[in-house]
Amino acid sequence: MSENKKILVYGLSETEMAHLRGEGLHLHEIHQGNAGGTLGELIENKEVPHVGAPLGVVKIMIFCGFEADDHLKELITKIRKEYVFGSIMALITKTNISWRFDYMIEHLLEEREENRQIEKERRAQHQEKLG
């Protein structure tokens, strides 16, 4: 694995992180002491403390230095099936690298809720067609 690849993780248990490290993945844990910075600052291991409301209880994994390809899809599928259940996963982009981590959490939670609503509506429409 390339040295510039790492996964920013937040809210994962020690067991979950141990399993991921066992797969050879490089993890960078996000916590109150470093969650105040941007994603770029987190990637650079800068310690910017989080100030403000608690970040919440959520599992987040942000992939840094990975290409959006079949290998990443396979990796995500394996992680979801075998190691970390219920995590929100994202990829670093040119846009979000300058976002503060707390904003990224807010954005990901909103996106997840929108996707759940879309899926709920899709299922309701499917049920109407059935009968």
N, C-alpha and C positions, 0 to 999 in steps of 0.2 A: 504494500500500500504506500502511496506517495506521502511524504512527510507533511505536505501542505494540506492534507485532508484531515479534518477533525469534525467532531460532532459536538456542538454546544448542547448541553443537557440541563434540564431544570425539572425538579420534582421526581426524579427517578430514585428508586430505592438502591441501597448498596448492592443488593443481590442482582438487580437488573443491570447496574453498571458493571458488576463483575462479569456477568455473562457476556456483555458487549465487549469488554476488554479481552475476554477469552477468545473472541472472534478476531482479535487483532485490531480492533477499532480504537482510535485515539479520541478520548473524550475530554472535554473541558467543562467542568461542572460550574453552573451558574448558581449563585447564592446571594444573600443580602449584601455581602461585602463587595461584590463586583457587578451586581445587576443594574447599577445606575448609569452605565455607559451605553454607547451604541453597539450594534453588533460588530462593527469594525474594531472597536476598542476591545470587545470581548475576545475576538479572534487574536488580537495582539497581546492578550493576557494582561491588559491594563485593569487595575483594581479601582473602579469608580463605585463607591457604595450607593446602594439604592436608598432614596429618601422618599418618604410619602407612605401612602396606603400599602398594606401588605400585597404582595403579588398574587396571592391566591394559591389554591391547591389544584394544580394541573400539571400534567406531564408534557414536556415540550422537548423536541429534538430538532435542532437546526443543523443541516448538513452544509459544511464549508469546504470548498475546493473539489466538490464532486460535480461531475457532468450529469445533466438530466438525460440519462441513457438507460438501456436495458439493465446494465449492471446495477445501477442505483435502484431501479424498480425491484430487481431480485433481492437486493439487500434489504430494502424497506419491507418487502413481503416476508422475508425470513425473520426480521426483527419483530414484526407484528404478530407472526404466528408462534414464535418460539420464546421471545424474551420480554417484550414490553407491550402490555395490553392497554389500549385506550390513550395512547400518546398522540399528540398533535405533532405532525412532522412538516418541516418546511425546508426550503433550499435557499441559501444566500443568493441574492440577486444584486445587480447594480443599484437598484432602487432601495431595497431594504437594508443594505449594509450600513446606511447612515441613520437608520431608525434606532431610537433608544429601545432597550429590551422591553421595558414596560409597555411601550406603544406596540411593539411586535406581538406581545401576549394579547393585548386588547384586540388587535387586528385579527389574529388567528382565531380567537374565541368568537368574534363576530362572524368570520368566514365559516367556521364550523356550524354555528347556529343557522346561518343562511342556507348552507348545504343540507342540514337536517330538515329545514322547512321545505326546501325544494323537493327532497326525497319524499317527504310526507305527502305533499301535493301530488307528486307523480304516482304514488301508490293509491291515493284516493281516486285519481282519474282512471287508473287501471281497474280498480274495483268497480267503478261505475260502468265501464265498458263490459265487464264480466256479468254484470247483472243485477 
